[in-house]
Amino acid sequence: MDIPAEIGKFVRVNRLDERCEKVLRELENATARKVMGLAGGAHSFELSGDIRDPTAVVMARVRKAREGGGRPARRRASRSRSRR
C-alpha cells in the first residue's frame, strides 16, 4: 500500500488543513493507517455525518492512536488479605 498517496487522498476527501496533513505524514505507517481507517477498527476513511471541523476529528484520532487506542486498559482489582 502506498501510504503517502493514501494520506493525500484522505486529506482531499475529508478537506483537512495543511497542519493536519503534516501530522499525518509524520506518523508511522501503521498509525497513519489506523487513523485513516485502513487498518480495520472503528474509523472510516471518509468522515461522515455533520462534521464542522474535520481536522479536529482527525487530530483527535491521532491523539488516541498515539495514546494506544484511546481506551484505558482495564485493571483487575487486587484483593489483599491481611492475616492477623
PyMOL Python script that loads the backbone (N, CA, C, O; Angstrom):
from pymol import cmd

cmd.read_pdbstr("""\
ATOM      1  N   MET A   1       0.846  -1.179   0.000  1.00  0.00           N
ATOM      2  CA  MET A   1       0.000   0.000   0.000  1.00  0.00           C
ATOM      3  C   MET A   1       0.890   1.240   0.000  1.00  0.00           C
ATOM      4  O   MET A   1       1.878   1.309   0.731  1.00  0.00           O
ATOM      5  N   ASP A   2       0.529   2.205  -0.820  1.00  0.00           N
ATOM      6  CA  ASP A   2       1.277   3.459  -0.931  1.00  0.00           C
ATOM      7  C   ASP A   2       0.719   4.461   0.089  1.00  0.00           C
ATOM      8  O   ASP A   2      -0.205   5.216  -0.211  1.00  0.00           O
ATOM      9  N   ILE A   3       1.286   4.454   1.280  1.00  0.00           N
ATOM     10  CA  ILE A   3       0.773   5.287   2.382  1.00  0.00           C
ATOM     11  C   ILE A   3       0.788   6.782   2.039  1.00  0.00           C
ATOM     12  O   ILE A   3      -0.213   7.453   2.291  1.00  0.00           O
ATOM     13  N   PRO A   4       1.879   7.342   1.473  1.00  0.00           N
ATOM     14  CA  PRO A   4       1.836   8.768   1.129  1.00  0.00           C
ATOM     15  C   PRO A   4       0.689   9.128   0.184  1.00  0.00           C
ATOM     16  O   PRO A   4       0.061  10.175   0.344  1.00  0.00           O
ATOM     17  N   ALA A   5       0.416   8.276  -0.789  1.00  0.00           N
ATOM     18  CA  ALA A   5      -0.700   8.533  -1.705  1.00  0.00           C
ATOM     19  C   ALA A   5      -2.036   8.431  -0.979  1.00  0.00           C
ATOM     20  O   ALA A   5      -2.941   9.226  -1.232  1.00  0.00           O
ATOM     21  N   GLU A   6      -2.164   7.462  -0.082  1.00  0.00           N
ATOM     22  CA  GLU A   6      -3.404   7.302   0.685  1.00  0.00           C
ATOM     23  C   GLU A   6      -3.631   8.499   1.598  1.00  0.00           C
ATOM     24  O   GLU A   6      -4.768   8.939   1.773  1.00  0.00           O
ATOM     25  N   ILE A   7      -2.564   9.028   2.179  1.00  0.00           N
ATOM     26  CA  ILE A   7      -2.690  10.220   3.021  1.00  0.00           C
ATOM     27  C   ILE A   7      -3.177  11.392   2.179  1.00  0.00           C
ATOM     28  O   ILE A   7      -4.066  12.131   2.601  1.00  0.00           O
ATOM     29  N   GLY A   8      -2.599  11.568   0.989  1.00  0.00           N
ATOM     30  CA  GLY A   8      -3.034  12.638   0.097  1.00  0.00           C
ATOM     31  C   GLY A   8      -4.517  12.532  -0.242  1.00  0.00           C
ATOM     32  O   GLY A   8      -5.237  13.530  -0.238  1.00  0.00           O
ATOM     33  N   LYS A   9      -4.956  11.334  -0.531  1.00  0.00           N
ATOM     34  CA  LYS A   9      -6.365  11.108  -0.852  1.00  0.00           C
ATOM     35  C   LYS A   9      -7.242  11.384   0.368  1.00  0.00           C
ATOM     36  O   LYS A   9      -8.287  12.024   0.251  1.00  0.00           O
ATOM     37  N   PHE A  10      -6.817  10.903   1.541  1.00  0.00           N
ATOM     38  CA  PHE A  10      -7.554  11.110   2.793  1.00  0.00           C
ATOM     39  C   PHE A  10      -7.714  12.601   3.077  1.00  0.00           C
ATOM     40  O   PHE A  10      -8.790  13.049   3.474  1.00  0.00           O
ATOM     41  N   VAL A  11      -6.657  13.357   2.877  1.00  0.00           N
ATOM     42  CA  VAL A  11      -6.679  14.806   3.113  1.00  0.00           C
ATOM     43  C   VAL A  11      -7.657  15.484   2.152  1.00  0.00           C
ATOM     44  O   VAL A  11      -8.436  16.343   2.565  1.00  0.00           O
ATOM     45  N   ARG A  12      -7.621  15.102   0.875  1.00  0.00           N
ATOM     46  CA  ARG A  12      -8.522  15.709  -0.114  1.00  0.00           C
ATOM     47  C   ARG A  12      -9.983  15.354   0.157  1.00  0.00           C
ATOM     48  O   ARG A  12     -10.847  16.230   0.173  1.00  0.00           O
ATOM     49  N   VAL A  13     -10.249  14.078   0.367  1.00  0.00           N
ATOM     50  CA  VAL A  13     -11.628  13.617   0.564  1.00  0.00           C
ATOM     51  C   VAL A  13     -12.263  14.275   1.785  1.00  0.00           C
ATOM     52  O   VAL A  13     -13.443  14.625   1.767  1.00  0.00           O
ATOM     53  N   ASN A  14     -11.482  14.439   2.833  1.00  0.00           N
ATOM     54  CA  ASN A  14     -12.021  14.962   4.086  1.00  0.00           C
ATOM     55  C   ASN A  14     -11.762  16.451   4.302  1.00  0.00           C
ATOM     56  O   ASN A  14     -12.111  17.005   5.345  1.00  0.00           O
ATOM     57  N   ARG A  15     -11.151  17.089   3.313  1.00  0.00           N
ATOM     58  CA  ARG A  15     -10.896  18.537   3.346  1.00  0.00           C
ATOM     59  C   ARG A  15     -10.143  18.964   4.605  1.00  0.00           C
ATOM     60  O   ARG A  15     -10.570  19.852   5.343  1.00  0.00           O
ATOM     61  N   LEU A  16      -9.023  18.307   4.820  1.00  0.00           N
ATOM     62  CA  LEU A  16      -8.205  18.591   6.002  1.00  0.00           C
ATOM     63  C   LEU A  16      -7.232  19.716   5.711  1.00  0.00           C
ATOM     64  O   LEU A  16      -6.872  19.953   4.558  1.00  0.00           O
ATOM     65  N   ASP A  17      -6.807  20.407   6.753  1.00  0.00           N
ATOM     66  CA  ASP A  17      -5.871  21.511   6.549  1.00  0.00           C
ATOM     67  C   ASP A  17      -4.429  21.008   6.470  1.00  0.00           C
ATOM     68  O   ASP A  17      -4.145  19.838   6.727  1.00  0.00           O
ATOM     69  N   GLU A  18      -3.531  21.922   6.110  1.00  0.00           N
ATOM     70  CA  GLU A  18      -2.120  21.571   5.910  1.00  0.00           C
ATOM     71  C   GLU A  18      -1.453  21.067   7.186  1.00  0.00           C
ATOM     72  O   GLU A  18      -0.615  20.167   7.140  1.00  0.00           O
ATOM     73  N   ARG A  19      -1.822  21.642   8.309  1.00  0.00           N
ATOM     74  CA  ARG A  19      -1.243  21.215   9.596  1.00  0.00           C
ATOM     75  C   ARG A  19      -1.569  19.752   9.865  1.00  0.00           C
ATOM     76  O   ARG A  19      -0.710  18.980  10.290  1.00  0.00           O
ATOM     77  N   CYS A  20      -2.806  19.385   9.615  1.00  0.00           N
ATOM     78  CA  CYS A  20      -3.244  18.004   9.834  1.00  0.00           C
ATOM     79  C   CYS A  20      -2.527  17.061   8.861  1.00  0.00           C
ATOM     80  O   CYS A  20      -2.112  15.967   9.243  1.00  0.00           O
ATOM     81  N   GLU A  21      -2.386  17.482   7.631  1.00  0.00           N
ATOM     82  CA  GLU A  21      -1.679  16.660   6.644  1.00  0.00           C
ATOM     83  C   GLU A  21      -0.236  16.431   7.082  1.00  0.00           C
ATOM     84  O   GLU A  21       0.283  15.320   6.971  1.00  0.00           O
ATOM     85  N   LYS A  22       0.404  17.475   7.577  1.00  0.00           N
ATOM     86  CA  LYS A  22       1.791  17.348   8.043  1.00  0.00           C
ATOM     87  C   LYS A  22       1.888  16.328   9.179  1.00  0.00           C
ATOM     88  O   LYS A  22       2.786  15.487   9.192  1.00  0.00           O
ATOM     89  N   VAL A  23       0.959  16.409  10.127  1.00  0.00           N
ATOM     90  CA  VAL A  23       0.958  15.470  11.252  1.00  0.00           C
ATOM     91  C   VAL A  23       0.772  14.039  10.743  1.00  0.00           C
ATOM     92  O   VAL A  23       1.474  13.128  11.180  1.00  0.00           O
ATOM     93  N   LEU A  24      -0.165  13.844   9.830  1.00  0.00           N
ATOM     94  CA  LEU A  24      -0.406  12.505   9.275  1.00  0.00           C
ATOM     95  C   LEU A  24       0.849  11.957   8.598  1.00  0.00           C
ATOM     96  O   LEU A  24       1.174  10.779   8.750  1.00  0.00           O
ATOM     97  N   ARG A  25       1.545  12.799   7.860  1.00  0.00           N
ATOM     98  CA  ARG A  25       2.739  12.353   7.135  1.00  0.00           C
ATOM     99  C   ARG A  25       3.904  12.027   8.071  1.00  0.00           C
ATOM    100  O   ARG A  25       4.817  11.294   7.690  1.00  0.00           O
ATOM    101  N   GLU A  26       3.878  12.563   9.281  1.00  0.00           N
ATOM    102  CA  GLU A  26       4.937  12.291  10.253  1.00  0.00           C
ATOM    103  C   GLU A  26       4.678  11.035  11.079  1.00  0.00           C
ATOM    104  O   GLU A  26       5.565  10.576  11.799  1.00  0.00           O
ATOM    105  N   LEU A  27       3.472  10.476  10.983  1.00  0.00           N
ATOM    106  CA  LEU A  27       3.144   9.272  11.743  1.00  0.00           C
ATOM    107  C   LEU A  27       3.823   8.045  11.149  1.00  0.00           C
ATOM    108  O   LEU A  27       4.162   8.018   9.965  1.00  0.00           O
ATOM    109  N   GLU A  28       4.015   7.036  11.983  1.00  0.00           N
ATOM    110  CA  GLU A  28       4.464   5.744  11.468  1.00  0.00           C
ATOM    111  C   GLU A  28       3.350   5.209  10.584  1.00  0.00           C
ATOM    112  O   GLU A  28       2.179   5.521  10.800  1.00  0.00           O
ATOM    113  N   ASN A  29       3.707   4.406   9.590  1.00  0.00           N
ATOM    114  CA  ASN A  29       2.724   3.902   8.628  1.00  0.00           C
ATOM    115  C   ASN A  29       1.559   3.189   9.298  1.00  0.00           C
ATOM    116  O   ASN A  29       0.406   3.405   8.922  1.00  0.00           O
ATOM    117  N   ALA A  30       1.837   2.349  10.275  1.00  0.00           N
ATOM    118  CA  ALA A  30       0.771   1.603  10.940  1.00  0.00           C
ATOM    119  C   ALA A  30      -0.199   2.544  11.657  1.00  0.00           C
ATOM    120  O   ALA A  30      -1.410   2.323  11.639  1.00  0.00           O
ATOM    121  N   THR A  31       0.331   3.587  12.284  1.00  0.00           N
ATOM    122  CA  THR A  31      -0.515   4.549  12.990  1.00  0.00           C
ATOM    123  C   THR A  31      -1.338   5.356  11.996  1.00  0.00           C
ATOM    124  O   THR A  31      -2.525   5.591  12.220  1.00  0.00           O
ATOM    125  N   ALA A  32      -0.720   5.779  10.906  1.00  0.00           N
ATOM    126  CA  ALA A  32      -1.442   6.528   9.871  1.00  0.00           C
ATOM    127  C   ALA A  32      -2.581   5.690   9.302  1.00  0.00           C
ATOM    128  O   ALA A  32      -3.686   6.197   9.102  1.00  0.00           O
ATOM    129  N   ARG A  33      -2.319   4.410   9.040  1.00  0.00           N
ATOM    130  CA  ARG A  33      -3.364   3.527   8.520  1.00  0.00           C
ATOM    131  C   ARG A  33      -4.517   3.406   9.509  1.00  0.00           C
ATOM    132  O   ARG A  33      -5.682   3.394   9.111  1.00  0.00           O
ATOM    133  N   LYS A  34      -4.199   3.318  10.784  1.00  0.00           N
ATOM    134  CA  LYS A  34      -5.229   3.216  11.817  1.00  0.00           C
ATOM    135  C   LYS A  34      -6.078   4.484  11.851  1.00  0.00           C
ATOM    136  O   LYS A  34      -7.306   4.410  11.890  1.00  0.00           O
ATOM    137  N   VAL A  35      -5.428   5.645  11.838  1.00  0.00           N
ATOM    138  CA  VAL A  35      -6.127   6.924  11.880  1.00  0.00           C
ATOM    139  C   VAL A  35      -7.039   7.089  10.670  1.00  0.00           C
ATOM    140  O   VAL A  35      -8.136   7.636  10.789  1.00  0.00           O
ATOM    141  N   MET A  36      -6.593   6.620   9.508  1.00  0.00           N
ATOM    142  CA  MET A  36      -7.373   6.771   8.277  1.00  0.00           C
ATOM    143  C   MET A  36      -8.434   5.684   8.095  1.00  0.00           C
ATOM    144  O   MET A  36      -9.195   5.715   7.128  1.00  0.00           O
ATOM    145  N   GLY A  37      -8.486   4.739   9.007  1.00  0.00           N
ATOM    146  CA  GLY A  37      -9.482   3.684   8.900  1.00  0.00           C
ATOM    147  C   GLY A  37      -9.116   2.596   7.927  1.00  0.00           C
ATOM    148  O   GLY A  37      -9.994   1.877   7.449  1.00  0.00           O
ATOM    149  N   LEU A  38      -7.841   2.454   7.618  1.00  0.00           N
ATOM    150  CA  LEU A  38      -7.379   1.445   6.665  1.00  0.00           C
ATOM    151  C   LEU A  38      -6.869   0.183   7.345  1.00  0.00           C
ATOM    152  O   LEU A  38      -6.465  -0.771   6.680  1.00  0.00           O
ATOM    153  N   ALA A  39      -6.890   0.184   8.663  1.00  0.00           N
ATOM    154  CA  ALA A  39      -6.360  -0.969   9.401  1.00  0.00           C
ATOM    155  C   ALA A  39      -7.466  -1.659  10.200  1.00  0.00           C
ATOM    156  O   ALA A  39      -7.205  -2.305  11.215  1.00  0.00           O
ATOM    157  N   GLY A  40      -8.674  -1.515   9.736  1.00  0.00           N
ATOM    158  CA  GLY A  40      -9.783  -2.083  10.496  1.00  0.00           C
ATOM    159  C   GLY A  40     -10.130  -1.165  11.653  1.00  0.00           C
ATOM    160  O   GLY A  40      -9.633  -0.041  11.726  1.00  0.00           O
ATOM    161  N   GLY A  41     -10.945  -1.616  12.522  1.00  0.00           N
ATOM    162  CA  GLY A  41     -11.318  -0.813  13.678  1.00  0.00           C
ATOM    163  C   GLY A  41     -12.545   0.025  13.425  1.00  0.00           C
ATOM    164  O   GLY A  41     -13.290  -0.215  12.475  1.00  0.00           O
ATOM    165  N   ALA A  42     -12.751   0.999  14.268  1.00  0.00           N
ATOM    166  CA  ALA A  42     -13.980   1.783  14.264  1.00  0.00           C
ATOM    167  C   ALA A  42     -13.983   2.943  13.274  1.00  0.00           C
ATOM    168  O   ALA A  42     -15.051   3.457  12.939  1.00  0.00           O
ATOM    169  N   HIS A  43     -12.828   3.361  12.805  1.00  0.00           N
ATOM    170  CA  HIS A  43     -12.755   4.543  11.946  1.00  0.00           C
ATOM    171  C   HIS A  43     -13.048   4.210  10.494  1.00  0.00           C
ATOM    172  O   HIS A  43     -12.763   3.110  10.020  1.00  0.00           O
ATOM    173  N   SER A  44     -13.626   5.185   9.796  1.00  0.00           N
ATOM    174  CA  SER A  44     -13.846   5.039   8.363  1.00  0.00           C
ATOM    175  C   SER A  44     -12.935   6.011   7.619  1.00  0.00           C
ATOM    176  O   SER A  44     -12.510   7.023   8.175  1.00  0.00           O
ATOM    177  N   PHE A  45     -12.641   5.697   6.364  1.00  0.00           N
ATOM    178  CA  PHE A  45     -11.749   6.527   5.568  1.00  0.00           C
ATOM    179  C   PHE A  45     -12.378   7.898   5.312  1.00  0.00           C
ATOM    180  O   PHE A  45     -11.719   8.931   5.429  1.00  0.00           O
ATOM    181  N   GLU A  46     -13.636   7.884   4.966  1.00  0.00           N
ATOM    182  CA  GLU A  46     -14.339   9.139   4.700  1.00  0.00           C
ATOM    183  C   GLU A  46     -15.165   9.504   5.925  1.00  0.00           C
ATOM    184  O   GLU A  46     -16.017   8.732   6.365  1.00  0.00           O
ATOM    185  N   LEU A  47     -14.903  10.690   6.473  1.00  0.00           N
ATOM    186  CA  LEU A  47     -15.655  11.141   7.636  1.00  0.00           C
ATOM    187  C   LEU A  47     -17.102  11.355   7.209  1.00  0.00           C
ATOM    188  O   LEU A  47     -17.364  11.887   6.131  1.00  0.00           O
ATOM    189  N   SER A  48     -18.027  10.943   8.047  1.00  0.00           N
ATOM    190  CA  SER A  48     -19.433  11.080   7.679  1.00  0.00           C
ATOM    191  C   SER A  48     -20.201  11.778   8.784  1.00  0.00           C
ATOM    192  O   SER A  48     -19.740  11.872   9.922  1.00  0.00           O
ATOM    193  N   GLY A  49     -21.359  12.254   8.437  1.00  0.00           N
ATOM    194  CA  GLY A  49     -22.184  12.959   9.405  1.00  0.00           C
ATOM    195  C   GLY A  49     -21.978  14.459   9.293  1.00  0.00           C
ATOM    196  O   GLY A  49     -21.291  14.943   8.393  1.00  0.00           O
ATOM    197  N   ASP A  50     -22.568  15.166  10.196  1.00  0.00           N
ATOM    198  CA  ASP A  50     -22.482  16.622  10.216  1.00  0.00           C
ATOM    199  C   ASP A  50     -21.245  17.032  11.008  1.00  0.00           C
ATOM    200  O   ASP A  50     -21.315  17.266  12.214  1.00  0.00           O
ATOM    201  N   ILE A  51     -20.114  17.114  10.314  1.00  0.00           N
ATOM    202  CA  ILE A  51     -18.838  17.419  10.967  1.00  0.00           C
ATOM    203  C   ILE A  51     -18.441  18.852  10.634  1.00  0.00           C
ATOM    204  O   ILE A  51     -18.213  19.190   9.473  1.00  0.00           O
ATOM    205  N   ARG A  52     -18.363  19.679  11.651  1.00  0.00           N
ATOM    206  CA  ARG A  52     -17.997  21.082  11.448  1.00  0.00           C
ATOM    207  C   ARG A  52     -16.504  21.264  11.216  1.00  0.00           C
ATOM    208  O   ARG A  52     -16.085  22.095  10.410  1.00  0.00           O
ATOM    209  N   ASP A  53     -15.710  20.480  11.928  1.00  0.00           N
ATOM    210  CA  ASP A  53     -14.257  20.638  11.846  1.00  0.00           C
ATOM    211  C   ASP A  53     -13.600  19.273  11.647  1.00  0.00           C
ATOM    212  O   ASP A  53     -13.197  18.626  12.614  1.00  0.00           O
ATOM    213  N   PRO A  54     -13.495  18.838  10.391  1.00  0.00           N
ATOM    214  CA  PRO A  54     -12.908  17.521  10.139  1.00  0.00           C
ATOM    215  C   PRO A  54     -11.468  17.403  10.631  1.00  0.00           C
ATOM    216  O   PRO A  54     -11.037  16.323  11.035  1.00  0.00           O
ATOM    217  N   THR A  55     -10.726  18.503  10.600  1.00  0.00           N
ATOM    218  CA  THR A  55      -9.349  18.471  11.093  1.00  0.00           C
ATOM    219  C   THR A  55      -9.326  18.113  12.572  1.00  0.00           C
ATOM    220  O   THR A  55      -8.479  17.331  13.002  1.00  0.00           O
ATOM    221  N   ALA A  56     -10.241  18.673  13.354  1.00  0.00           N
ATOM    222  CA  ALA A  56     -10.296  18.374  14.788  1.00  0.00           C
ATOM    223  C   ALA A  56     -10.612  16.899  15.021  1.00  0.00           C
ATOM    224  O   ALA A  56     -10.067  16.281  15.935  1.00  0.00           O
ATOM    225  N   VAL A  57     -11.487  16.338  14.199  1.00  0.00           N
ATOM    226  CA  VAL A  57     -11.844  14.923  14.333  1.00  0.00           C
ATOM    227  C   VAL A  57     -10.613  14.047  14.081  1.00  0.00           C
ATOM    228  O   VAL A  57     -10.331  13.121  14.841  1.00  0.00           O
ATOM    229  N   VAL A  58      -9.893  14.353  13.010  1.00  0.00           N
ATOM    230  CA  VAL A  58      -8.711  13.554  12.664  1.00  0.00           C
ATOM    231  C   VAL A  58      -7.601  13.748  13.692  1.00  0.00           C
ATOM    232  O   VAL A  58      -6.909  12.788  14.030  1.00  0.00           O
ATOM    233  N   MET A  59      -7.418  14.954  14.192  1.00  0.00           N
ATOM    234  CA  MET A  59      -6.393  15.189  15.206  1.00  0.00           C
ATOM    235  C   MET A  59      -6.731  14.433  16.490  1.00  0.00           C
ATOM    236  O   MET A  59      -5.828  13.963  17.181  1.00  0.00           O
ATOM    237  N   ALA A  60      -8.011  14.311  16.817  1.00  0.00           N
ATOM    238  CA  ALA A  60      -8.411  13.510  17.981  1.00  0.00           C
ATOM    239  C   ALA A  60      -8.087  12.041  17.740  1.00  0.00           C
ATOM    240  O   ALA A  60      -7.651  11.346  18.658  1.00  0.00           O
ATOM    241  N   ARG A  61      -8.294  11.560  16.514  1.00  0.00           N
ATOM    242  CA  ARG A  61      -7.924  10.181  16.170  1.00  0.00           C
ATOM    243  C   ARG A  61      -6.426   9.972  16.336  1.00  0.00           C
ATOM    244  O   ARG A  61      -5.987   8.948  16.859  1.00  0.00           O
ATOM    245  N   VAL A  62      -5.649  10.945  15.888  1.00  0.00           N
ATOM    246  CA  VAL A  62      -4.186  10.856  16.004  1.00  0.00           C
ATOM    247  C   VAL A  62      -3.789  10.774  17.471  1.00  0.00           C
ATOM    248  O   VAL A  62      -2.980   9.928  17.853  1.00  0.00           O
ATOM    249  N   ARG A  63      -4.354  11.648  18.288  1.00  0.00           N
ATOM    250  CA  ARG A  63      -4.030  11.670  19.719  1.00  0.00           C
ATOM    251  C   ARG A  63      -4.357  10.322  20.369  1.00  0.00           C
ATOM    252  O   ARG A  63      -3.559   9.791  21.141  1.00  0.00           O
ATOM    253  N   LYS A  64      -5.522   9.778  20.058  1.00  0.00           N
ATOM    254  CA  LYS A  64      -5.928   8.493  20.631  1.00  0.00           C
ATOM    255  C   LYS A  64      -5.026   7.366  20.143  1.00  0.00           C
ATOM    256  O   LYS A  64      -4.668   6.477  20.915  1.00  0.00           O
ATOM    257  N   ALA A  65      -4.664   7.399  18.889  1.00  0.00           N
ATOM    258  CA  ALA A  65      -3.785   6.354  18.350  1.00  0.00           C
ATOM    259  C   ALA A  65      -2.417   6.402  19.016  1.00  0.00           C
ATOM    260  O   ALA A  65      -1.823   5.363  19.302  1.00  0.00           O
ATOM    261  N   ARG A  66      -1.923   7.597  19.260  1.00  0.00           N
ATOM    262  CA  ARG A  66      -0.622   7.751  19.933  1.00  0.00           C
ATOM    263  C   ARG A  66      -0.681   7.280  21.379  1.00  0.00           C
ATOM    264  O   ARG A  66       0.312   6.807  21.931  1.00  0.00           O
ATOM    265  N   GLU A  67      -1.852   7.415  21.982  1.00  0.00           N
ATOM    266  CA  GLU A  67      -2.029   7.001  23.379  1.00  0.00           C
ATOM    267  C   GLU A  67      -2.284   5.508  23.504  1.00  0.00           C
ATOM    268  O   GLU A  67      -2.399   4.986  24.613  1.00  0.00           O
ATOM    269  N   GLY A  68      -2.372   4.833  22.393  1.00  0.00           N
ATOM    270  CA  GLY A  68      -2.549   3.389  22.432  1.00  0.00           C
ATOM    271  C   GLY A  68      -3.969   2.925  22.195  1.00  0.00           C
ATOM    272  O   GLY A  68      -4.369   1.880  22.707  1.00  0.00           O
ATOM    273  N   GLY A  69      -4.728   3.666  21.444  1.00  0.00           N
ATOM    274  CA  GLY A  69      -6.047   3.201  21.075  1.00  0.00           C
ATOM    275  C   GLY A  69      -7.191   3.965  21.692  1.00  0.00           C
ATOM    276  O   GLY A  69      -8.331   3.830  21.249  1.00  0.00           O
ATOM    277  N   GLY A  70      -6.923   4.750  22.685  1.00  0.00           N
ATOM    278  CA  GLY A  70      -7.963   5.571  23.242  1.00  0.00           C
ATOM    279  C   GLY A  70      -8.684   4.992  24.437  1.00  0.00           C
ATOM    280  O   GLY A  70      -9.231   5.748  25.241  1.00  0.00           O
ATOM    281  N   ARG A  71      -8.707   3.688  24.582  1.00  0.00           N
ATOM    282  CA  ARG A  71      -9.369   3.092  25.736  1.00  0.00           C
ATOM    283  C   ARG A  71      -8.331   2.691  26.762  1.00  0.00           C
ATOM    284  O   ARG A  71      -7.363   2.005  26.434  1.00  0.00           O
ATOM    285  N   PRO A  72      -8.518   3.108  27.987  1.00  0.00           N
ATOM    286  CA  PRO A  72      -7.565   2.659  29.006  1.00  0.00           C
ATOM    287  C   PRO A  72      -7.725   1.169  29.261  1.00  0.00           C
ATOM    288  O   PRO A  72      -8.828   0.626  29.198  1.00  0.00           O
ATOM    289  N   ALA A  73      -6.644   0.541  29.541  1.00  0.00           N
ATOM    290  CA  ALA A  73      -6.687  -0.895  29.828  1.00  0.00           C
ATOM    291  C   ALA A  73      -7.410  -1.110  31.149  1.00  0.00           C
ATOM    292  O   ALA A  73      -7.228  -0.359  32.107  1.00  0.00           O
ATOM    293  N   ARG A  74      -8.224  -2.140  31.177  1.00  0.00           N
ATOM    294  CA  ARG A  74      -8.918  -2.458  32.423  1.00  0.00           C
ATOM    295  C   ARG A  74      -7.964  -3.217  33.322  1.00  0.00           C
ATOM    296  O   ARG A  74      -7.255  -4.124  32.887  1.00  0.00           O
ATOM    297  N   ARG A  75      -7.962  -2.838  34.548  1.00  0.00           N
ATOM    298  CA  ARG A  75      -7.081  -3.497  35.517  1.00  0.00           C
ATOM    299  C   ARG A  75      -7.931  -4.319  36.457  1.00  0.00           C
ATOM    300  O   ARG A  75      -9.040  -3.931  36.827  1.00  0.00           O
ATOM    301  N   ARG A  76      -7.404  -5.432  36.826  1.00  0.00           N
ATOM    302  CA  ARG A  76      -8.088  -6.262  37.801  1.00  0.00           C
ATOM    303  C   ARG A  76      -7.888  -5.667  39.189  1.00  0.00           C
ATOM    304  O   ARG A  76      -6.799  -5.219  39.546  1.00  0.00           O
ATOM    305  N   ALA A  77      -8.924  -5.675  39.926  1.00  0.00           N
ATOM    306  CA  ALA A  77      -8.808  -5.201  41.305  1.00  0.00           C
ATOM    307  C   ALA A  77      -8.031  -6.238  42.098  1.00  0.00           C
ATOM    308  O   ALA A  77      -8.337  -7.430  42.059  1.00  0.00           O
ATOM    309  N   SER A  78      -7.050  -5.778  42.798  1.00  0.00           N
ATOM    310  CA  SER A  78      -6.274  -6.730  43.601  1.00  0.00           C
ATOM    311  C   SER A  78      -6.881  -6.805  44.988  1.00  0.00           C
ATOM    312  O   SER A  78      -7.256  -5.796  45.585  1.00  0.00           O
ATOM    313  N   ARG A  79      -6.963  -7.989  45.465  1.00  0.00           N
ATOM    314  CA  ARG A  79      -7.503  -8.193  46.802  1.00  0.00           C
ATOM    315  C   ARG A  79      -6.358  -8.548  47.731  1.00  0.00           C
ATOM    316  O   ARG A  79      -5.612  -9.503  47.514  1.00  0.00           O
ATOM    317  N   SER A  80      -6.255  -7.770  48.732  1.00  0.00           N
ATOM    318  CA  SER A  80      -5.205  -8.099  49.698  1.00  0.00           C
ATOM    319  C   SER A  80      -5.856  -8.598  50.971  1.00  0.00           C
ATOM    320  O   SER A  80      -6.801  -8.002  51.489  1.00  0.00           O
ATOM    321  N   ARG A  81      -5.353  -9.651  51.435  1.00  0.00           N
ATOM    322  CA  ARG A  81      -5.863 -10.227  52.682  1.00  0.00           C
ATOM    323  C   ARG A  81      -4.800 -10.040  53.759  1.00  0.00           C
ATOM    324  O   ARG A  81      -3.635 -10.402  53.600  1.00  0.00           O
ATOM    325  N   SER A  82      -5.244  -9.482  54.818  1.00  0.00           N
ATOM    326  CA  SER A  82      -4.279  -9.355  55.919  1.00  0.00           C
ATOM    327  C   SER A  82      -4.583 -10.459  56.944  1.00  0.00           C
ATOM    328  O   SER A  82      -5.727 -10.667  57.349  1.00  0.00           O
ATOM    329  N   ARG A  83      -3.560 -11.123  57.327  1.00  0.00           N
ATOM    330  CA  ARG A  83      -3.714 -12.185  58.322  1.00  0.00           C
ATOM    331  C   ARG A  83      -3.254 -11.671  59.657  1.00  0.00           C
ATOM    332  O   ARG A  83      -2.191 -11.062  59.778  1.00  0.00           O
ATOM    333  N   ARG A  84      -4.049 -11.917  60.635  1.00  0.00           N
ATOM    334  CA  ARG A  84      -3.683 -11.441  61.980  1.00  0.00           C
ATOM    335  C   ARG A  84      -3.630 -12.575  62.914  1.00  0.00           C
ATOM    336  O   ARG A  84      -3.340 -12.388  64.096  1.00  0.00           O
TER     337      ARG A  84
END
""", "prot")
cmd.dss("prot")
cmd.show_as("cartoon", "prot")
cmd.util.cbc("prot")
cmd.orient("prot")
